Amino acid sequence: MKNTKTLIPLVALTLVAAGCGEYSKDPVSDLETMRENSRIEIQKGPDKARVINNDVVRTEYIYVTKEESSIDDKFITITPPLDGSFAEGQAGQISIRAAVHIPGVEIKLTGQGLPEGARLEKSQKDKDIYILSWTPALYTIPTTAAKKTYSIKLVAEVVKANSAQELETLKGLVREKTFNIDLYRNQEAPSGLTVSGLDSEVSEGSLIPFTVTVKVPGTDANAPKKPRLSVIYDRVSYTAGNSFLELDGSRHVVADLTKKDAEYVGDSKWKYTLIFDTKNISVQPQLAKDGTLIANADGTRVRLSFAVQSPYGLTTPETLVQVKIRYTKAIAAPRFDVSGLGQQALQAAPGQNITLKFFVASADAQAVTKVETAASTLAGSPKVECKDAATGAAKQECTLTWSVPCDAKAEALTGEIAMSAQSVVNGRNSDVTSYKLKVIAAQDDKKICAGAEAAK
């Protein structure tokens, strides 16, 4: 320390003076003086700390209140949904959160640019929640567009505060936020297709009116395009457990000329009026599962499906209807025409060659007529052969040929030629028509045979 450095030279000087004899004072008295000085120095203690003064610049902050045109997010927050969308003709809602973070202060949220018919209302259940409700009118979206977007401005205004002064301070300050909502066409597929009036069994030769009703969301009486009905044969003709095929029933469905267009009946529902025609459209024959005709079947089983497509391409599932068409029309039995005979009975003489032409015909042009001849006991066994006429198989052109033996007795030339005919229409058989051609022995048979012997 500084004081210590001063003390050391003083002691050294004293000793030098004593040793050299050059110092004339009493050494004892000097020693006492030194001790006293030392004691005084010791009692002083250490040096005081140095104080360094630095100049510090103090900045004073001055707070200025500035009135803005909007309140910051930390006071009011508006949170619309990330994806707000609606569909034409369907009621929809989206929730929007609008909260104020100043105790005792209340706000009101309003919307600008809302679509026609849309409402923004405060929720009665949830705090700080507003509900945007809208049932968009049908056909709002142009036919050339897939959707329509609306830009909505949400505005939050302070309507209540803790005091009149605070309300006056906050009054007029607003928080704004803009978001978009998208409007799409109704994407709900048609449903509830119902076929009424077409029973599971109908009678042949009838005209049966029936209806198809279906709900097509997104449409009404003003729809620019009507829903489209399809009547389909799915070609699933055979199902396990059946011995028959189910044929095409869609061929019997025709439009009701008095109600050709689809009729709108309200609540997005449409009605189609149709006719199941087995009077003017012939019934196909019933087929076995191997494709062969089932003889004497009592009806034909058919199947048909219905589906409706909306104007926007959405389609119902197919609705299957199975119908048995019971046969009620009688198949006309064929008749024999032997007018070429010119007499009541056929006269036969020994040695005579007989050729007789006749025909058998059905009144139904679609029929196939079949002719059969029973075995004959007449001498020479007459034969009957038939073929289809030029007009079709409904008429058979027949020829009876008989070479009578010369040795035939009169009793062998007396009897009948028995024939039968039946018409078949679509696998259905008519009643059998029987015909018996009476044969008698001619009186001049010997002359015929005698002429034949002379010629030899």
URPE-V654709 format. One record per residue. N is the residue number from 0. RES is the residue in one letter. SS is DSSP state (H for helix, E for strand, C for the rest). PHI is phi as a letter, one per 30 degrees, with the letter a starting at -180 (NA if undefined). Layout:
N&RES&SS&PHI ; N&RES&SS&PHI
This chain:
0&M&C&NA ; 1&K&H&d ; 2&N&H&d ; 3&T&H&d ; 4&K&H&d ; 5&T&H&d ; 6&L&H&d ; 7&I&H&d ; 8&P&H&d ; 9&L&H&d ; 10&V&H&d ; 11&A&H&d ; 12&L&H&d ; 13&T&H&d ; 14&L&H&d ; 15&V&H&d ; 16&A&H&d ; 17&A&H&d ; 18&G&H&d ; 19&C&H&c ; 20&G&C&i ; 21&E&C&c ; 22&Y&C&c ; 23&S&C&c ; 24&K&C&d ; 25&D&C&d ; 26&P&H&d ; 27&V&H&d ; 28&S&H&d ; 29&D&H&d ; 30&L&H&d ; 31&E&H&d ; 32&T&H&d ; 33&M&H&d ; 34&R&H&d ; 35&E&H&d ; 36&N&H&d ; 37&S&H&d ; 38&R&H&e ; 39&I&H&d ; 40&E&H&d ; 41&I&H&d ; 42&Q&H&d ; 43&K&H&d ; 44&G&C&i ; 45&P&C&d ; 46&D&C&d ; 47&K&C&d ; 48&A&C&d ; 49&R&C&d ; 50&V&C&c ; 51&I&C&c ; 52&N&C&c ; 53&N&C&c ; 54&D&C&d ; 55&V&C&c ; 56&V&C&d ; 57&R&C&c ; 58&T&C&c ; 59&E&C&c ; 60&Y&C&d ; 61&I&C&c ; 62&Y&C&d ; 63&V&C&c ; 64&T&C&d ; 65&K&C&c ; 66&E&C&d ; 67&E&C&c ; 68&S&C&d ; 69&S&E&b ; 70&I&C&c ; 71&D&C&d ; 72&D&C&e ; 73&K&C&d ; 74&F&C&c ; 75&I&E&b ; 76&T&E&b ; 77&I&E&b ; 78&T&E&b ; 79&P&C&d ; 80&P&C&d ; 81&L&C&d ; 82&D&C&b ; 83&G&E&c ; 84&S&E&b ; 85&F&E&b ; 86&A&E&b ; 87&E&C&e ; 88&G&C&i ; 89&Q&C&c ; 90&A&E&d ; 91&G&E&b ; 92&Q&E&b ; 93&I&E&b ; 94&S&E&c ; 95&I&E&b ; 96&R&E&c ; 97&A&E&b ; 98&A&E&b ; 99&V&E&c ; 100&H&C&c ; 101&I&C&c ; 102&P&C&e ; 103&G&C&i ; 104&V&C&c ; 105&E&E&b ; 106&I&E&b ; 107&K&E&b ; 108&L&E&c ; 109&T&E&b ; 110&G&E&b ; 111&Q&E&c ; 112&G&C&i ; 113&L&C&d ; 114&P&C&d ; 115&E&C&e ; 116&G&C&j ; 117&A&C&d ; 118&R&E&b ; 119&L&E&c ; 120&E&E&b ; 121&K&E&d ; 122&S&C&d ; 123&Q&C&d ; 124&K&C&c ; 125&D&C&c ; 126&K&C&d ; 127&D&C&i ; 128&I&E&c ; 129&Y&E&c ; 130&I&E&c ; 131&L&E&c ; 132&S&E&c ; 133&W&E&a ; 134&T&E&c ; 135&P&C&d ; 136&A&C&d ; 137&L&C&d ; 138&Y&C&i ; 139&T&C&d ; 140&I&C&d ; 141&P&C&e ; 142&T&C&d ; 143&T&C&d ; 144&A&C&c ; 145&A&C&c ; 146&K&E&a ; 147&K&E&b ; 148&T&E&c ; 149&Y&E&c ; 150&S&E&c ; 151&I&E&c ; 152&K&E&c ; 153&L&E&c ; 154&V&E&b ; 155&A&E&c ; 156&E&E&b ; 157&V&E&d ; 158&V&E&b ; 159&K&E&a ; 160&A&C&b ; 161&N&C&d ; 162&S&C&a ; 163&A&H&d ; 164&Q&H&d ; 165&E&H&d ; 166&L&H&d ; 167&E&H&d ; 168&T&H&d ; 169&L&H&d ; 170&K&C&d ; 171&G&C&j ; 172&L&C&d ; 173&V&E&b ; 174&R&E&b ; 175&E&E&b ; 176&K&E&a ; 177&T&E&c ; 178&F&E&b ; 179&N&E&c ; 180&I&E&b ; 181&D&E&c ; 182&L&E&c ; 183&Y&E&c ; 184&R&C&d ; 185&N&C&d ; 186&Q&C&c ; 187&E&C&d ; 188&A&C&d ; 189&P&C&e ; 190&S&E&a ; 191&G&E&i ; 192&L&E&d ; 193&T&E&b ; 194&V&E&c ; 195&S&E&b ; 196&G&C&j ; 197&L&C&c ; 198&D&C&d ; 199&S&C&d ; 200&E&E&b ; 201&V&E&b ; 202&S&E&c ; 203&E&C&d ; 204&G&C&i ; 205&S&C&c ; 206&L&E&c ; 207&I&E&c ; 208&P&E&d ; 209&F&E&b ; 210&T&E&b ; 211&V&E&b ; 212&T&E&c ; 213&V&E&a ; 214&K&E&c ; 215&V&C&b ; 216&P&C&e ; 217&G&C&i ; 218&T&C&b ; 219&D&C&a ; 220&A&C&d ; 221&N&C&c ; 222&A&C&e ; 223&P&C&d ; 224&K&C&b ; 225&K&C&d ; 226&P&C&d ; 227&R&E&c ; 228&L&E&c ; 229&S&E&b ; 230&V&E&c ; 231&I&E&b ; 232&Y&C&c ; 233&D&C&d ; 234&R&C&i ; 235&V&C&d ; 236&S&C&d ; 237&Y&C&b ; 238&T&C&b ; 239&A&C&e ; 240&G&C&j ; 241&N&C&c ; 242&S&C&c ; 243&F&E&b ; 244&L&C&c ; 245&E&C&c ; 246&L&E&c ; 247&D&E&d ; 248&G&C&c ; 249&S&H&d ; 250&R&H&d ; 251&H&H&c ; 252&V&E&c ; 253&V&E&b ; 254&A&E&d ; 255&D&C&d ; 256&L&C&d ; 257&T&C&d ; 258&K&C&b ; 259&K&C&d ; 260&D&C&c ; 261&A&C&d ; 262&E&E&c ; 263&Y&E&d ; 264&V&E&c ; 265&G&E&j ; 266&D&C&h ; 267&S&C&i ; 268&K&E&c ; 269&W&E&b ; 270&K&E&b ; 271&Y&E&c ; 272&T&E&c ; 273&L&E&b ; 274&I&E&b ; 275&F&E&c ; 276&D&E&c ; 277&T&C&c ; 278&K&C&c ; 279&N&C&c ; 280&I&C&c ; 281&S&C&d ; 282&V&C&d ; 283&Q&C&d ; 284&P&C&d ; 285&Q&C&d ; 286&L&E&c ; 287&A&E&d ; 288&K&C&d ; 289&D&C&c ; 290&G&C&j ; 291&T&C&d ; 292&L&E&d ; 293&I&C&c ; 294&A&C&d ; 295&N&C&h ; 296&A&C&d ; 297&D&C&c ; 298&G&E&a ; 299&T&E&c ; 300&R&E&c ; 301&V&E&b ; 302&R&E&b ; 303&L&E&a ; 304&S&E&b ; 305&F&E&b ; 306&A&E&b ; 307&V&E&b ; 308&Q&E&c ; 309&S&C&d ; 310&P&C&d ; 311&Y&C&c ; 312&G&C&j ; 313&L&C&d ; 314&T&E&b ; 315&T&C&d ; 316&P&C&d ; 317&E&C&d ; 318&T&E&c ; 319&L&E&d ; 320&V&E&b ; 321&Q&E&c ; 322&V&E&b ; 323&K&E&c ; 324&I&E&c ; 325&R&E&d ; 326&Y&C&d ; 327&T&C&b ; 328&K&C&d ; 329&A&C&d ; 330&I&C&d ; 331&A&C&d ; 332&A&C&d ; 333&P&C&d ; 334&R&E&b ; 335&F&E&c ; 336&D&E&b ; 337&V&C&c ; 338&S&H&d ; 339&G&H&d ; 340&L&H&d ; 341&G&C&i ; 342&Q&C&a ; 343&Q&C&d ; 344&A&C&b ; 345&L&E&c ; 346&Q&E&c ; 347&A&E&b ; 348&A&C&b ; 349&P&C&e ; 350&G&C&i ; 351&Q&C&d ; 352&N&E&c ; 353&I&E&c ; 354&T&E&b ; 355&L&E&b ; 356&K&E&c ; 357&F&E&a ; 358&F&E&b ; 359&V&E&b ; 360&A&E&b ; 361&S&C&c ; 362&A&C&d ; 363&D&C&c ; 364&A&C&d ; 365&Q&C&d ; 366&A&C&d ; 367&V&E&c ; 368&T&E&c ; 369&K&E&c ; 370&V&E&b ; 371&E&E&b ; 372&T&E&b ; 373&A&C&d ; 374&A&C&d ; 375&S&C&c ; 376&T&C&c ; 377&L&C&d ; 378&A&C&d ; 379&G&C&i ; 380&S&C&h ; 381&P&C&e ; 382&K&E&b ; 383&V&E&b ; 384&E&E&b ; 385&C&E&b ; 386&K&E&b ; 387&D&E&d ; 388&A&E&d ; 389&A&C&d ; 390&T&C&d ; 391&G&E&k ; 392&A&E&d ; 393&A&E&d ; 394&K&E&b ; 395&Q&E&c ; 396&E&E&c ; 397&C&E&c ; 398&T&E&b ; 399&L&E&c ; 400&T&E&b ; 401&W&E&a ; 402&S&E&c ; 403&V&C&d ; 404&P&C&d ; 405&C&C&d ; 406&D&C&c ; 407&A&C&d ; 408&K&C&d ; 409&A&H&d ; 410&E&H&d ; 411&A&H&d ; 412&L&H&c ; 413&T&C&c ; 414&G&E&l ; 415&E&E&a ; 416&I&E&c ; 417&A&E&c ; 418&M&E&b ; 419&S&E&b ; 420&A&E&b ; 421&Q&E&b ; 422&S&E&c ; 423&V&E&b ; 424&V&E&b ; 425&N&C&h ; 426&G&C&i ; 427&R&E&c ; 428&N&E&c ; 429&S&C&d ; 430&D&C&d ; 431&V&C&d ; 432&T&E&c ; 433&S&E&c ; 434&Y&E&b ; 435&K&E&b ; 436&L&E&d ; 437&K&E&d ; 438&V&E&b ; 439&I&E&b ; 440&A&E&d ; 441&A&C&d ; 442&Q&C&d ; 443&D&C&c ; 444&D&H&d ; 445&K&H&d ; 446&K&H&d ; 447&I&H&d ; 448&C&H&d ; 449&A&H&d ; 450&G&H&d ; 451&A&H&d ; 452&E&H&d ; 453&A&H&d ; 454&A&H&d ; 455&K&C&d
